[in-house]
Amino acid sequence: MIDLYREKEEDYSRFLHFLKMADDNEQEINSYIKTGSLWSIRDQESIIGAVLLIPYGNSGLEIKNIALAEEMRGKGTGKSVIERIVQLARNEGYKKLLVGTANSSIETIIFYQKCGFRMKEVKQNYFSHYEPPIFESGIQVLDMIVFELLIS
């Protein structure tokens, strides 16, 4: 069973290797890691990933960074994690969940839509300052596609 455990701020650095799976820029991660709450993703007692959640506006919660261990992908685990995040957000009184991903992250774009998220906006040139530039599937990472899921 997939579960989320809120981690103590002094332990955040233990999860950097997971966060770097979703954001290659360690300096960027360090700029936002303490702006929200970090949750370990666990399958029974094994830590299989991490998610950083940040309040967004008056009623939103942003998935700022999320990553699963490679061996856990493609097995429905990611969808279970999103379901747990939605449950957590609902219990905390949030009305919407937001998440952004790169224009070049085709599989991730498909995944969020399968989880019920809808495209909200495109932040052009969001990643253009990353050095060196990042490429996925031959496409340069430049823009962020923001998805939103309304929670009832």
C-alpha positions as CSV (number, residue, x, y, z in Angstrom):
1,M,0.0,0.0,0.0
2,I,1.3,3.4,-1.0
3,D,1.5,6.1,1.7
4,L,2.9,9.5,2.3
5,Y,4.9,10.5,5.4
6,R,5.7,14.1,6.2
7,E,9.4,14.6,6.7
8,K,11.2,16.9,9.1
9,E,12.9,19.9,7.5
10,E,16.3,18.8,8.8
11,D,15.9,15.5,6.9
12,Y,15.1,17.1,3.5
13,S,18.6,16.6,2.1
14,R,18.2,12.9,2.4
15,F,15.6,13.1,-0.4
16,L,17.6,15.3,-2.8
17,H,18.5,12.3,-5.0
18,F,14.7,11.8,-5.6
19,L,14.1,15.5,-6.2
20,K,16.9,15.6,-8.8
21,M,15.1,12.9,-10.8
22,A,12.4,15.5,-11.5
23,D,14.5,18.7,-11.6
24,D,18.1,18.4,-12.8
25,N,19.1,21.8,-11.3
26,E,20.2,21.3,-7.7
27,Q,20.5,25.0,-7.2
28,E,16.9,25.5,-8.3
29,I,15.8,22.7,-5.9
30,N,17.6,24.4,-3.0
31,S,15.8,27.7,-3.8
32,Y,12.4,26.1,-3.2
33,I,12.8,23.0,-1.1
34,K,12.0,24.8,2.2
35,T,9.0,26.7,0.8
36,G,6.6,23.8,1.4
37,S,6.4,20.4,3.0
38,L,8.3,17.4,1.9
39,W,6.7,14.0,2.0
40,S,8.4,10.6,1.5
41,I,6.5,8.2,-0.7
42,R,6.5,4.7,0.8
43,D,5.4,1.3,-0.2
44,Q,5.0,-0.4,3.2
45,E,8.3,0.6,4.9
46,S,10.4,1.1,1.8
47,I,11.0,4.7,0.7
48,I,10.3,4.8,-3.1
49,G,10.1,8.5,-3.8
50,A,9.4,12.0,-2.6
51,V,7.0,14.8,-3.2
52,L,7.2,18.5,-2.3
53,L,3.9,20.2,-1.8
54,I,3.6,24.0,-1.6
55,P,0.4,26.1,-0.9
56,Y,-0.7,28.0,-4.0
57,G,-2.9,31.1,-3.6
58,N,-5.9,30.9,-1.2
59,S,-7.1,27.4,-2.0
60,G,-4.5,25.6,-4.1
61,L,-1.8,23.1,-3.4
62,E,1.1,22.8,-5.9
63,I,3.0,19.6,-6.5
64,K,6.3,21.4,-6.9
65,N,8.5,18.3,-7.3
66,I,7.6,14.6,-7.4
67,A,9.7,11.6,-8.3
68,L,9.4,7.8,-7.9
69,A,12.2,5.3,-8.0
70,E,12.7,4.0,-11.6
71,E,11.7,0.5,-10.7
72,M,8.3,1.7,-9.4
73,R,7.3,3.4,-12.6
74,G,4.8,1.9,-15.0
75,K,3.1,-0.2,-12.4
76,G,0.2,2.1,-11.3
77,T,2.3,3.4,-8.4
78,G,2.3,7.0,-9.7
79,K,-1.5,7.0,-10.0
80,S,-1.8,5.7,-6.5
81,V,0.6,8.5,-5.3
82,I,-1.6,11.2,-7.0
83,E,-4.7,9.7,-5.4
84,R,-3.0,9.9,-1.9
85,I,-2.0,13.6,-2.7
86,V,-5.6,14.4,-3.7
87,Q,-6.9,12.8,-0.5
88,L,-4.3,14.8,1.6
89,A,-5.2,18.0,-0.2
90,R,-8.9,17.4,0.3
91,N,-8.4,16.7,4.0
92,E,-6.5,19.9,4.4
93,G,-9.3,21.9,2.8
94,Y,-7.6,22.7,-0.6
95,K,-9.9,23.1,-3.6
96,K,-7.4,22.5,-6.4
97,L,-4.1,20.8,-7.1
98,L,-1.6,22.2,-9.5
99,V,1.5,20.6,-11.1
100,G,3.9,21.8,-13.8
101,T,6.0,19.8,-16.2
102,A,8.4,20.5,-19.1
103,N,7.1,20.9,-22.6
104,S,9.4,18.0,-23.5
105,S,8.1,15.5,-20.9
106,I,5.6,13.8,-23.2
107,E,5.0,10.7,-21.0
108,T,4.4,13.0,-17.9
109,I,2.0,15.2,-19.9
110,I,0.0,12.1,-20.8
111,F,0.2,10.8,-17.2
112,Y,-1.3,13.9,-15.5
113,Q,-4.1,14.0,-18.0
114,K,-4.9,10.3,-17.3
115,C,-5.0,11.3,-13.6
116,G,-7.7,13.9,-14.4
117,F,-5.6,17.0,-14.6
118,R,-6.5,19.6,-17.2
119,M,-4.1,22.0,-18.9
120,K,-4.3,25.4,-17.2
121,E,-1.4,27.5,-18.7
122,V,2.0,27.5,-20.4
123,K,4.8,29.4,-18.8
124,Q,7.0,30.2,-21.7
125,N,10.8,30.1,-21.2
126,Y,10.4,28.9,-17.6
127,F,13.4,26.6,-17.9
128,S,15.5,28.7,-20.4
129,H,17.9,29.7,-17.6
130,Y,19.0,26.1,-16.8
131,E,22.7,25.6,-17.6
132,P,23.5,23.5,-19.3
133,P,20.3,23.3,-21.3
134,I,18.3,20.1,-20.8
135,F,17.0,17.9,-23.6
136,E,14.4,15.1,-23.5
137,S,13.7,13.0,-26.5
138,G,15.7,15.5,-28.6
139,I,13.4,18.4,-27.4
140,Q,14.9,21.3,-25.4
141,V,13.3,21.9,-22.1
142,L,12.1,25.5,-22.3
143,D,8.4,25.9,-21.3
144,M,6.4,24.7,-18.3
145,I,3.0,23.3,-18.9
146,V,0.8,23.8,-15.8
147,F,-2.0,21.3,-15.0
148,E,-4.9,21.8,-12.6
149,L,-7.2,19.3,-10.9
150,L,-10.2,20.6,-9.1
151,I,-10.9,18.8,-5.8
152,S,-14.5,18.3,-4.8
